C-alpha cells in the first residue's frame, strides 16, 4: 500500500492496491474518509505519525 495524506488524516492519494487492501472498491471511495478511520488502533497511527515526523519518510515491509 502506498498512500499520501495530510497530517490531519485526509487522503491526498492512494494506490489502487491500497484501496483494495482496506476493503474499498476503488481509491475514490477510500479518499472520502480520513486515514485515521482505517486504523484498528488509534495509538498505532500516533506512533506511526511520530516516527514519520522524526525521519521524514517511513518504509514498512510486512510479509504475510
Buried (B, 14 or more C-beta within 10 A) or exposed (E): BEBEBEEEBEBEEBEBEBBBEBEBEEBEEBBEBBBBEBBEEEEEBEEBBEEEEEEEEEEEEEEE
